[in-house]
Amino acid sequence: MSKVKDPSSLFELQKRYLLDQIKSIQLPGNLYTLVIDDKTEALLYQVLKKDQLLRVVTSIEKIDERRKQQTFLEAIYFIDPSLYTLNCVIADAINHRYKKGWGLFLPILESDSRVYQFYHSAKFLKNPKIQNYFDFGENIHFTEASMFPMEARVFLTDDKTPNSMPIYFNENCSELVLTQVRNVAKSLVNLMVVTGEYPLIRFYSPQNQYFYKATRLSELIADEFQRQIDDYARSHHDFPPEENQGKPRSILLVVDRTIDLFAPLLHEFTYQAMAMDIVPSLERDGVYKYQSENEKGEFTEISSKVANETDEDWVNLRHLHIIESSELIVNKINELIQNNPLMVDRSRAKNSSDLMHIVANLRGFDDERKQISLHRSLIDACLDLNGERKLAEFAADFEQTCCAEGISFEGEKVKHLHDDLIVLLARDDLHINDKMRLVLIYGLYRGGLIEADFVKIAKFLGVRDTQIISLVSRCFYNLHKLGFPVVKEKLSDPKVKKKMFHTINNDGTYNTSRFGPGIKSIMQFLIRYQLDEDWFPYFRDKPLQDDIPAEIAIMNSQQATSTSLRNARIKASWAQSSNKVGQSSTKSKQRIFCYVAGGITYSEIRSMYELSNTLNKDFYIGSESILKPRDFLIGLQSIDKVKQMSDLNLNLYNELTTTKEPPLYLFESSERHHLQSRPAPGNISTQNSSRVSSNLGSANSASSSSVNQMNVDFNSFNLNSQPSSNTVPSHYQKRVSSFSTNSTTSEPTKEKKSRLKRLFK
């Protein structure tokens, strides 16, 4: 278990925020139950355990499950408002399931017209039952909670999108882009609220390159986020908090997956990346299955989710090279044996003191032994799979040389990389996915290959199945949708020139780990305020002199006046001393955020931790999903024009097109259940019997009326209705003038249209 909690961890920040939101509603002496839905359940249990929540509320219930009538409890509805969940709330209000209701809803955007109109209509907010239940709407509050922390400095927009590439880069999914962009902005607002930051915004704007439809994707996200965070600041006058106003203003950089195409194709040889990339059960299901030996010498199969922030060994080892991780875990095993001789060999216990020592430390020792055994087993599995697939032995050196523009680890120019590629493709012990990666990496290095060359290379892949050959060809041909047309029609076509941001380091590293992702070098220029404003413009606000940290301003001024005759050691009387600068930066670190639309890689995640440790700032990175090399290849196949939305099993598409009606049992009166379940006494009179029958009939009538009313309300906002094709265009367009879209207090107007739709033709 981790002994010291990181106060800047997203887990700690989100946990504190959610608990504060729940506690802010509660009054002393009252009892509360927390009513949640599927999304908020995942949000809560991502950062909190159930027993931690039960210290704050009396019980936790799902909104669409059968629940008892508990009029002595007040209900806190922590839900994501939809037609489904709002109708479930209506059922509770009709049946007086609880004493009263408190709303802790996720934000409703005006652009989500169906939910927005339903919420403000006479069916919900103006419904007398709802007004009485929620104290005329005074008890309904909105909370920013859409972010899923994955690590201390890593977050995702949701937990159900394994690959977001088709949403952004498949023209058949253009109807989903606007909704996805709004969801991204919601998560970013949640991130800023929990950190208390109102950041400067910069975005990726590629210049003088091959045009692709998603060229303005980063600007689109920056635009929507700026609008949502402005709306939040206008409605919350205490944002940003005063304690954050004395430090350098934070920066949010919005980019997309096209900024670095090498990173998702290369195999990273750190412990975390290898475990998640090549161990089959972890790569596909996120669970590691292994054999563990108990004290009796018996082997049992154990399943474990390795990615656990409370596992100190995992946190310390995950970003190290696999060789270093192996050495450290072996040393820890030896240290454990050396420091606990009685625990290892309990037959050596000679007296009662030895036995008491064993009993007192048995549980802790066994837990530590199991954790170490897990990591030892997993590291060995990674090394074995690496040996079988020849990743480090053959493939890695070729990959790194291509990324280094043909320069080997020894610093020499390799002139026959194409021959090396053919030799690698002809090997039987290389996986087909690895061969595809090598071809794509070589194509990026060469600036594209003619179609005839790809046909020749395909013969060396060792694939005979025509269906697999078709999938392979899609990976090559679809790369143009990410801004790099790797397949050229003829030899005379010019070489594709794309600005690369990655770095190559030959000093103090392994030959398999020379590559540095482009995100890392970009962030280094970003914090020095030296990032090219043509490629990475500010969205609206530019930094004032007070926004720039003192040490950066001094460094930049020294660089600008390096030829000056002025003595650099003489400071003006108003200049801040170096001691104060150090104290200030230690007390309140500047926060730097990066969002990568389309997926992030483990090498980019590792870079955030390295930058945080070396630059005395807090770096965070987020996306919709974490891409492994196999995921990136699948993404390239899924953005093909033959893939329709219905073929891709996208959670976002399923949510928008699936009509889910609330369970009818929510609208059944509790009195009816009580009367039906009561055994009829033998001496009941005819008069009493008729009275019971009459009451039961009236209960049935009321329940039926409520259900019918609910069905009418729900069907009037049918989720199966699709937006017309002329309102959701298929490509990105330049932004235009803005207006507020996040308004949950004003009446909806038909004249207003989402500004996001104007960003498309």
C-alpha positions in Angstrom: 0.0 0.0 0.0 1.2 3.5 -0.8 2.1 5.2 2.5 2.0 8.8 1.4 -1.0 10.2 -0.6 -0.1 12.6 -3.3 -2.2 15.8 -2.8 -1.9 16.6 -6.5 -3.2 13.2 -7.6 -6.4 13.3 -9.7 -7.8 10.5 -7.5 -7.4 12.6 -4.4 -8.7 15.8 -6.0 -11.8 14.1 -7.5 -12.6 12.1 -4.3 -12.4 15.3 -2.2 -14.6 17.2 -4.7 -17.3 14.5 -4.9 -17.5 14.1 -1.1 -17.7 17.8 -0.6 -20.5 18.0 -3.2 -22.5 15.3 -1.4 -21.9 16.8 2.1 -22.8 20.3 1.0 -26.4 19.2 0.6 -26.8 17.5 3.9 -28.2 19.1 7.0 -27.4 18.0 10.6 -29.8 15.4 12.0 -31.2 14.2 8.7 -30.7 10.8 7.1 -29.9 10.5 3.4 -29.8 7.9 0.7 -27.6 8.3 -2.4 -29.5 7.4 -5.6 -27.1 6.8 -8.6 -27.2 5.6 -12.2 -24.8 3.6 -14.3 -22.5 6.5 -15.2 -22.3 8.1 -11.8 -21.8 4.7 -10.2 -18.7 4.2 -12.4 -17.5 7.8 -11.5 -17.9 7.3 -7.8 -16.3 3.8 -7.6 -13.4 4.9 -9.7 -12.2 7.1 -6.8 -14.1 5.9 -3.8 -14.9 2.6 -2.0 -18.4 1.8 -1.0 -17.6 1.8 2.7 -16.2 5.4 2.3 -19.5 6.5 0.8 -21.5 4.8 3.5 -19.8 7.0 6.1 -21.5 9.9 4.5 -24.9 8.5 3.5 -27.2 5.9 5.0 -27.5 3.8 1.9 -26.7 3.7 -1.9 -29.3 2.7 -4.4 -29.6 2.4 -8.2 -32.2 4.6 -9.7 -33.7 1.9 -12.0 -33.8 -0.9 -9.4 -36.6 -1.9 -7.1 -36.5 0.2 -4.0 -38.5 0.3 -0.9 -40.6 3.3 0.2 -38.6 5.1 2.9 -40.3 8.3 3.8 -37.9 8.8 6.7 -35.0 9.3 4.3 -34.1 12.2 2.0 -32.8 11.2 -1.4 -29.7 12.7 -3.1 -30.0 12.0 -6.8 -26.5 11.9 -8.2 -27.3 11.2 -11.8 -26.5 12.0 -15.4 -29.8 13.6 -16.6 -31.4 11.8 -19.5 -34.9 11.0 -20.6 -34.5 7.7 -18.9 -33.2 8.9 -15.5 -35.5 11.9 -15.3 -38.5 9.7 -15.8 -37.2 7.4 -13.0 -37.1 10.5 -10.8 -40.6 11.4 -11.8 -41.7 7.9 -10.6 -40.2 8.5 -7.2 -41.9 11.9 -6.9 -45.3 10.4 -7.8 -45.0 7.6 -5.3 -43.4 9.7 -2.5 -40.7 7.1 -2.3 -38.6 9.4 0.0 -39.3 12.3 2.3 -37.9 14.8 -0.2 -35.4 14.9 -3.1 -32.1 16.7 -3.6 -30.7 16.9 -7.1 -27.0 16.6 -7.7 -27.2 16.4 -11.5 -24.4 16.4 -14.1 -24.6 19.4 -16.3 -27.3 19.6 -19.0 -26.1 21.5 -22.1 -28.6 23.5 -24.1 -27.2 21.8 -27.2 -28.7 18.5 -26.0 -32.1 19.8 -27.0 -34.2 16.8 -26.1 -33.0 16.5 -22.5 -32.8 20.2 -22.1 -36.4 20.8 -23.2 -37.7 17.9 -21.3 -36.0 19.1 -18.1 -37.5 22.6 -18.4 -40.9 21.4 -19.5 -44.2 20.8 -17.6 -43.3 17.2 -17.6 -40.4 17.7 -15.2 -39.3 21.0 -13.7 -42.8 22.5 -13.9 -44.5 19.3 -12.8 -46.3 20.0 -9.5 -45.1 16.6 -8.2 -41.5 17.5 -9.0 -41.8 21.0 -7.6 -43.2 19.7 -4.3 -40.5 16.9 -4.2 -37.6 19.3 -4.9 -38.8 22.4 -3.2 -39.8 24.2 -6.4 -36.4 23.3 -7.9 -34.4 25.0 -5.1 -33.0 21.6 -4.1 -31.6 20.8 -7.6 -27.9 21.5 -8.1 -25.5 20.8 -10.9 -22.1 19.4 -10.4 -19.1 19.0 -12.7 -18.3 15.3 -12.6 -17.4 13.7 -15.9 -13.8 12.9 -15.6 -12.4 9.4 -15.0 -9.0 9.4 -13.3 -6.9 6.5 -14.4 -3.6 7.4 -12.7 -2.4 10.2 -10.5 -1.8 12.3 -13.6 -3.9 10.6 -16.2 -7.6 10.9 -16.9 -10.1 9.7 -19.5 -13.4 11.2 -20.6 -15.3 8.0 -19.9 -14.7 4.3 -19.2 -16.5 2.8 -22.2 -14.6 4.0 -25.2 -11.8 1.6 -26.0 -10.9 3.5 -29.3 -12.1 6.9 -30.3 -10.3 7.1 -33.6 -13.4 6.2 -35.7 -15.4 9.0 -34.0 -13.0 11.7 -35.2 -11.5 10.3 -38.4 -14.3 8.2 -40.0 -16.4 10.4 -42.2 -19.4 8.0 -41.6 -19.3 9.0 -37.9 -19.4 12.7 -38.4 -22.7 12.9 -36.7 -21.0 11.9 -33.4 -18.3 14.5 -33.5 -20.2 17.3 -31.9 -21.5 15.2 -29.1 -18.1 13.8 -28.4 -16.5 17.2 -28.4 -19.1 18.4 -25.8 -18.3 15.4 -23.7 -14.6 16.1 -23.8 -15.2 19.7 -22.8 -17.4 18.5 -19.8 -14.5 16.3 -18.6 -12.0 19.2 -19.0 -14.3 21.5 -17.0 -14.5 18.9 -14.3 -10.7 18.7 -14.3 -10.4 22.5 -13.9 -13.0 22.6 -11.2 -11.3 20.0 -9.0 -7.9 21.7 -9.5 -9.2 25.2 -9.2 -7.6 26.3 -12.5 -8.8 28.8 -15.1 -6.2 28.0 -17.8 -4.8 29.7 -20.8 -5.8 27.6 -23.8 -3.5 26.7 -26.8 -4.3 24.2 -29.5 -2.6 22.4 -32.4 -3.0 24.0 -35.8 -0.9 22.3 -38.4 0.6 24.7 -41.0 1.4 24.1 -44.7 0.8 20.4 -44.6 -1.4 17.8 -46.3 -5.0 18.8 -45.6 -7.3 16.2 -43.9 -10.9 16.6 -42.7 -10.0 16.7 -39.0 -7.4 19.4 -39.3 -9.4 21.7 -37.0 -10.3 19.1 -34.4 -8.1 20.6 -31.7 -9.5 24.1 -32.3 -13.0 22.7 -32.1 -12.4 21.2 -28.7 -10.7 24.3 -27.5 -13.6 26.4 -28.6 -16.2 24.3 -26.8 -14.1 24.1 -23.6 -13.6 27.8 -23.5 -17.3 28.4 -23.7 -18.2 25.8 -21.1 -15.5 27.0 -18.6 -16.6 30.6 -19.1 -20.2 29.6 -18.4 -19.1 27.9 -15.2 -17.1 30.9 -14.1 -20.1 33.2 -14.7 -22.4 31.1 -12.5 -19.8 30.4 -9.8 -18.3 33.7 -8.5 -15.9 31.8 -6.2 -14.1 30.3 -9.2 -11.2 30.2 -9.5 -10.6 29.9 -5.7 -8.5 32.6 -4.1 -5.7 30.2 -3.0 -4.9 29.6 -6.7 -4.8 33.2 -7.8 -1.3 33.9 -6.4 0.5 31.4 -8.6 1.3 31.3 -12.3 -1.7 30.7 -14.5 -2.1 27.2 -15.7 -2.0 26.2 -19.4 -4.2 23.7 -21.3 -2.8 22.4 -24.6 -5.3 20.6 -26.9 -3.8 18.4 -29.6 -5.0 15.3 -31.5 -3.5 12.0 -32.4 -2.1 13.3 -35.7 0.6 15.3 -33.9 2.8 12.2 -33.4 2.2 9.1 -35.5 5.3 7.3 -34.4 4.3 7.0 -30.7 1.3 4.7 -31.1 3.2 2.4 -33.5 6.4 1.9 -31.4 6.7 -0.7 -28.7 7.7 0.9 -25.4 10.0 -1.3 -23.2 8.9 0.0 -19.8 7.3 -2.4 -17.4 3.8 -0.9 -17.7 3.8 -0.6 -21.5 5.1 -4.1 -22.1 2.6 -5.6 -19.6 -0.3 -3.8 -21.3 1.0 -4.2 -24.9 2.0 -7.9 -25.2 0.5 -9.9 -22.3 -2.7 -11.2 -23.9 -5.0 -11.1 -20.9 -4.0 -7.6 -19.9 -4.0 -6.3 -23.5 -7.6 -7.5 -24.1 -9.3 -7.6 -20.7 -7.1 -5.6 -18.4 -6.8 -8.6 -16.0 -3.7 -10.7 -15.4 -4.1 -14.4 -14.7 -1.2 -16.3 -13.2 -0.3 -19.3 -11.1 0.6 -18.7 -7.4 2.2 -21.2 -5.0 0.9 -21.3 -1.4 2.7 -22.5 1.7 1.7 -26.1 1.1 3.3 -26.1 -2.4 -0.1 -26.0 -4.2 -0.6 -23.9 -7.2 -3.8 -21.9 -7.7 -4.8 -19.6 -10.5 -5.2 -15.9 -9.5 -6.7 -13.0 -11.5 -5.5 -9.5 -10.7 -6.0 -6.0 -12.0 -2.4 -4.9 -12.1 -3.0 -1.2 -12.6 -3.7 -0.3 -9.0 -2.6 3.1 -7.7 -2.5 1.8 -4.1 0.1 -0.8 -5.1 3.4 0.9 -4.2 5.5 -1.6 -6.2 3.4 -1.0 -9.3 3.6 2.8 -9.0 7.4 2.6 -8.4 8.2 0.1 -11.2 5.8 0.9 -14.0 7.8 3.6 -15.8 11.2 1.9 -15.5 12.7 -0.2 -18.3 11.7 -3.8 -18.0 15.3 -4.8 -17.2 15.6 -2.3 -14.4 12.2 -3.4 -13.0 13.3 -7.1 -13.1 16.4 -6.3 -11.1 14.6 -4.2 -8.5 11.9 -6.8 -7.9 14.6 -9.5 -7.5 16.4 -7.3 -5.0 13.1 -6.7 -3.1 12.5 -10.5 -2.9 16.0 -11.1 -1.5 15.5 -8.2 1.0 12.1 -9.7 2.1 13.7 -13.1 2.7 16.6 -11.6 4.6 14.5 -9.4 6.9 11.9 -12.0 7.7 13.7 -15.3 8.3 11.0 -16.6 10.7 8.2 -15.7 8.2 9.9 -17.5 5.4 10.8 -20.7 7.4 8.3 -20.9 10.3 9.8 -24.2 11.5 12.6 -22.1 12.9 10.4 -20.7 15.6 11.9 -21.9 18.9 9.8 -20.2 21.6 6.6 -18.4 22.3 8.2 -15.0 21.4 8.9 -16.3 17.9 5.4 -17.6 17.6 3.9 -14.3 18.7 6.1 -12.5 16.1 4.9 -14.8 13.4 1.2 -14.3 14.3 1.5 -10.5 14.6 3.2 -10.1 11.2 1.6 -13.0 9.3 -1.1 -11.0 7.4 1.2 -8.1 6.4 3.9 -10.5 5.2 1.5 -12.6 3.2 0.1 -9.5 1.5 3.5 -8.3 0.6 4.6 -11.7 -0.6 1.6 -12.0 -2.9 2.2 -8.5 -4.4 5.8 -9.3 -5.0 5.0 -12.7 -6.5 2.5 -11.0 -8.8 5.0 -8.5 -10.2 7.8 -11.2 -10.5 5.4 -13.4 -12.4 4.3 -10.6 -14.7 7.8 -9.3 -15.4 8.9 -12.8 -16.3 5.9 -13.2 -18.6 6.9 -9.9 -20.3 10.4 -11.1 -20.8 9.3 -14.5 -22.1 6.9 -12.9 -24.6 9.5 -10.4 -25.7 11.9 -13.3 -26.4 9.2 -15.2 -28.4 8.2 -12.2 -30.6 11.8 -10.9 -31.0 10.7 -7.4 -30.2 13.9 -6.1 -28.6 16.2 -8.4 -30.5 15.3 -7.4 -34.0 12.3 -5.1 -34.4 13.1 -2.4 -31.8 16.4 -1.4 -33.3 14.8 -1.0 -36.8 12.0 1.1 -35.3 14.3 3.4 -33.4 16.6 3.9 -36.4 13.6 4.9 -38.6 12.5 7.4 -36.0 16.0 8.8 -35.9 15.9 9.5 -39.6 18.1 6.5 -40.4 20.8 7.2 -37.7 21.8 4.1 -35.7 22.5 3.9 -32.0 26.2 4.3 -32.8 25.6 7.5 -34.7 26.1 6.1 -38.2 23.8 6.5 -41.2 22.1 3.3 -42.1 21.9 3.1 -45.9 20.1 -0.2 -46.4 17.0 0.0 -44.2 14.8 -1.4 -46.9 16.9 -4.6 -47.0 16.6 -4.8 -43.2 12.9 -4.5 -43.5 12.6 -7.3 -46.0 14.6 -9.6 -43.8 12.4 -8.8 -40.8 9.2 -9.3 -42.8 10.5 -12.7 -43.9 10.9 -14.0 -40.4 8.3 -16.5 -39.2 8.8 -15.6 -35.5 7.5 -12.0 -35.9 3.8 -11.5 -35.3 1.7 -10.1 -38.2 0.9 -7.0 -36.2 4.6 -6.3 -35.6 5.3 -6.7 -39.3 2.5 -4.2 -40.1 3.9 -1.7 -37.6 7.4 -2.0 -39.2 6.0 -1.3 -42.7 4.1 1.8 -41.4 7.1 3.1 -39.5 9.3 2.6 -42.5 6.7 4.4 -44.7 6.6 7.4 -42.3 10.4 7.5 -42.3 10.5 7.5 -46.2 7.8 10.1 -46.5 5.5 7.6 -48.3 5.8 4.7 -50.6 4.3 4.1 -54.0 1.5 1.6 -54.2 3.5 -0.9 -56.1 6.0 -1.1 -53.2 3.3 -1.9 -50.8 2.1 -4.7 -53.0 5.6 -6.2 -53.1 6.1 -5.7 -49.3 2.7 -7.4 -48.6 4.1 -10.6 -50.2 6.7 -10.8 -47.4 4.1 -10.6 -44.6 3.3 -14.3 -45.0 -0.4 -13.7 -45.2 -2.5 -15.8 -47.6 -6.0 -15.0 -46.3 -7.6 -12.4 -48.6 -9.7 -11.0 -45.8 -6.6 -10.3 -43.7 -4.8 -8.8 -46.7 -7.7 -6.4 -47.0 -7.4 -5.4 -43.4 -3.7 -4.9 -43.8 -4.2 -2.7 -46.8 -6.7 -0.5 -45.0 -4.1 0.4 -42.4 -1.8 1.7 -45.1 -4.4 3.5 -47.2 -6.3 5.1 -44.3 -3.3 6.8 -42.8 -4.0 9.8 -45.0 -7.0 10.6 -42.8 -4.5 11.3 -40.0 -2.6 13.8 -42.2 0.0 11.5 -43.7 -0.8 10.0 -47.2 1.8 7.2 -46.9 0.6 5.5 -50.1 1.7 7.5 -53.2 0.2 6.9 -56.7 3.4 7.2 -58.6 7.2 7.5 -58.1 7.3 11.1 -59.2 4.9 12.2 -56.4 6.8 14.5 -53.9 7.9 13.1 -50.6 5.3 13.8 -47.8 6.8 16.3 -45.4 5.2 16.4 -42.0 6.7 18.3 -39.1 7.9 15.9 -36.5 8.1 16.8 -32.8 9.6 13.7 -31.3 13.2 13.5 -30.1 16.0 10.9 -30.2 18.4 10.4 -27.2 21.5 8.3 -27.5 23.0 9.2 -24.1 22.4 7.2 -21.0 19.6 5.0 -22.4 19.0 1.6 -24.0 19.2 1.2 -27.7 15.6 0.1 -27.7 14.4 3.3 -25.9 16.0 6.2 -27.7 12.6 7.6 -28.9 11.1 10.5 -27.0 7.4 11.2 -27.8 6.6 14.5 -29.5 4.3 15.5 -26.6 7.2 15.7 -24.2 9.3 18.1 -26.3 6.2 20.2 -27.0 5.4 20.5 -23.3 9.0 21.5 -22.6 8.7 24.4 -25.0 5.2 25.2 -23.7 6.3 25.8 -20.1 9.1 28.1 -21.3 6.5 30.1 -23.4 8.6 29.5 -26.5 6.2 27.3 -28.4 5.5 28.4 -32.0 2.3 30.5 -32.0 1.6 29.6 -35.6 1.5 25.9 -34.9 0.1 26.3 -31.4 -1.9 29.5 -31.2 -3.6 30.8 -28.1 -7.4 30.3 -28.4 -8.3 33.6 -26.8 -6.3 35.0 -23.9 -2.5 35.4 -24.1 -0.3 35.4 -21.0 0.3 38.7 -19.2 3.7 39.3 -17.6 2.2 38.3 -14.3 1.1 35.0 -15.7 4.7 34.0 -16.6 6.6 32.4 -13.7 9.5 34.6 -12.4 12.2 32.1 -13.2 11.0 31.6 -16.8 10.7 35.4 -17.3 14.3 35.8 -16.0 15.6 33.0 -18.2 13.8 34.4 -21.3 15.1 37.9 -20.7 18.6 36.6 -20.2 18.4 34.8 -23.5 17.0 37.9 -25.2 19.8 40.1 -23.8 22.6 37.6 -24.0 24.7 40.2 -26.0 24.0 43.0 -23.7 26.9 44.7 -21.8 24.8 44.9 -18.6 26.0 42.8 -15.7 23.6 39.8 -15.5 24.3 39.5 -11.7 23.0 43.0 -11.0 19.2 43.0 -10.3 16.7 45.8 -10.1 15.5 46.6 -6.6 12.1 45.3 -7.4 13.3 41.9 -8.8 12.3 38.8 -6.9 15.2 37.0 -5.2 16.1 33.5 -6.2 15.2 32.2 -2.8 11.7 33.6 -3.0 11.3 32.2 -6.5 12.2 28.8 -5.2 9.9 29.1 -2.2 7.0 30.2 -4.4 7.4 27.4 -6.9 7.5 24.9 -4.1 4.5 26.2 -2.3 2.2 26.4 -5.4 3.3 24.6 -8.5 2.0 25.7 -11.9 -0.2 23.2 -13.5 0.1 22.2 -17.1 -2.6 20.1 -18.8 -2.5 18.3 -22.2 -5.5 16.7 -23.9 -4.9 14.4 -26.9 -8.0 13.7 -29.0 -7.9 10.3 -30.5 -6.0 8.4 -27.8 -2.7 8.6 -25.8 0.1 6.2 -25.5 2.1 4.8 -22.5 5.2 6.6 -23.6 3.3 9.9 -23.5 2.0 9.0 -20.0 5.5 8.3 -18.8 6.6 11.6 -20.1 4.2 13.5 -17.9 5.7 11.9 -14.7 9.2 12.6 -15.9 8.4 16.3 -16.6 6.6 16.6 -13.2 9.7 15.2 -11.4 12.3 17.3 -13.2 10.6 20.7 -13.8 8.8 21.3 -10.4 5.4 21.6 -12.1 2.3 19.4 -12.1 1.7 17.9 -15.5 -1.5 16.1 -16.4 -2.6 14.3 -19.6 -5.9 13.0 -20.8 -7.8 11.5 -23.7 -10.7 9.2 -24.5 -8.6 6.0 -24.4 -5.1 4.6 -24.0 -3.9 3.3 -27.3 -1.6 0.3 -27.5 0.0 -0.6 -30.9 -2.7 -3.2 -31.6 -5.4 -0.6 -30.8 -3.9 1.9 -33.2 -3.9 -0.7 -36.0 -7.5 -1.5 -35.3 -8.3 2.2 -35.3 -6.8 2.6 -38.8 -9.0 -0.3 -40.0 -12.1 1.2 -38.3 -11.8 4.6 -40.0 -12.2 3.0 -43.4 -15.1 4.3 -45.5 -16.7 0.9 -45.6 -17.2 1.0 -41.8 -20.6 2.4 -40.8 -21.5 3.6 -37.3 -23.6 0.5 -36.7 -20.6 -1.7 -37.5 -18.3 -0.2 -34.9 -20.0 -0.9 -31.6 -19.4 2.6 -30.4 -20.8 3.3 -26.9 -21.6 6.9 -27.9 -23.6 5.8 -30.9 -25.5 3.2 -28.8 -26.4 5.8 -26.2 -27.8 8.2 -28.9 -29.8 5.6 -30.8 -31.1 3.2 -28.1 -34.4 4.0 -26.5 -34.5 2.7 -23.0 -37.8 3.0 -21.1 -37.9 3.1 -17.3 -39.0 -0.1 -15.6 -42.8 -0.1 -15.0 -42.3 -1.3 -11.4 -41.0 2.1 -10.5 -44.4 3.6 -11.1 -46.3 0.9 -9.1 -47.6 2.2 -5.8 -46.0 0.8 -2.7 -49.4 0.6 -1.1 -50.4 -1.8 -3.9 -47.5 -4.1 -3.1 -48.3 -4.0 0.5 -51.9 -4.9 0.0 -51.1 -7.7 -2.5 -48.6 -9.3 -0.2 -50.8 -9.1 3.0 -52.4 -12.5 3.8 -56.2 -12.3 4.0 -57.4 -13.1 7.5 -60.1 -15.8 7.8 -62.6 -13.6 9.7 -62.5 -10.6 7.5 -65.9 -9.1 6.9 -67.5 -8.6 3.5 -67.5 -4.8 4.1 -63.8 -4.8 4.9 -63.2 -7.0 2.0 -65.0 -4.7 -0.4 -63.1 -1.7 1.2 -59.8 -3.5 0.5 -60.9 -4.3 -3.0 -61.9 -0.7 -3.5 -58.5 0.6 -2.2 -56.7 -1.9 -4.4 -58.6 -0.8 -7.4 -57.9 2.9 -6.8 -54.2 2.1 -6.4 -54.2 0.1 -9.6 -55.9 3.0 -11.4 -53.4 5.6 -10.0 -50.5 3.4 -11.0 -51.8 2.8 -14.4 -52.4 6.5 -14.9 -48.9 7.3 -13.9 -47.4 4.7 -16.2 -49.5 5.9 -19.1 -48.5 9.5 -18.4 -44.8 8.4 -18.3 -45.0 6.6 -21.6 -46.5 9.6 -23.3 -43.8 11.8 -21.9 -41.1 9.5 -22.9 -42.3 8.7 -26.4 -42.7 12.4 -27.2 -38.9 12.6 -27.0 -37.9 9.5 -28.9 -34.2 8.9 -28.9 -34.4 6.9 -32.1 -35.0 10.1 -34.0 -31.9 11.0 -35.9 -30.7 14.5 -36.8 -31.1 15.4 -40.4 -28.1 15.1 -42.6 -28.1 18.7 -43.5 -27.7 19.8 -39.8 -24.7 17.6 -39.0 -22.1 18.0 -41.8 -19.2 15.6 -42.4 -16.1 17.8 -42.1 -14.6 20.5 -39.9 -14.9 24.2 -40.6 -13.5 27.4 -39.2 -15.0 28.7 -36.0 -17.4 31.7 -36.0 -18.8 34.0 -33.3 -19.8 32.4 -30.0 -22.7 32.4 -27.6 -23.4 30.5 -24.3 -24.6 26.9 -24.6 -24.6 25.8 -21.0 -27.7 27.2 -19.4 -29.9 25.1 -17.1 -31.8 28.0 -15.6 -33.3 29.8 -18.6 -36.1 28.8 -20.9 -35.1 27.0 -24.1 -35.6 29.0 -27.3 -36.1 27.4 -30.6 -34.2 30.2 -32.4 -30.9 29.3 -30.7 -28.7 26.8 -32.4 -25.5 25.3 -31.2 -22.5 27.3 -32.2 -20.7 24.0 -32.7 -22.9 23.2 -35.7 -21.6 26.4 -37.4 -18.1 24.9 -37.2 -19.1 22.4 -39.8 -20.4 23.0 -43.3 
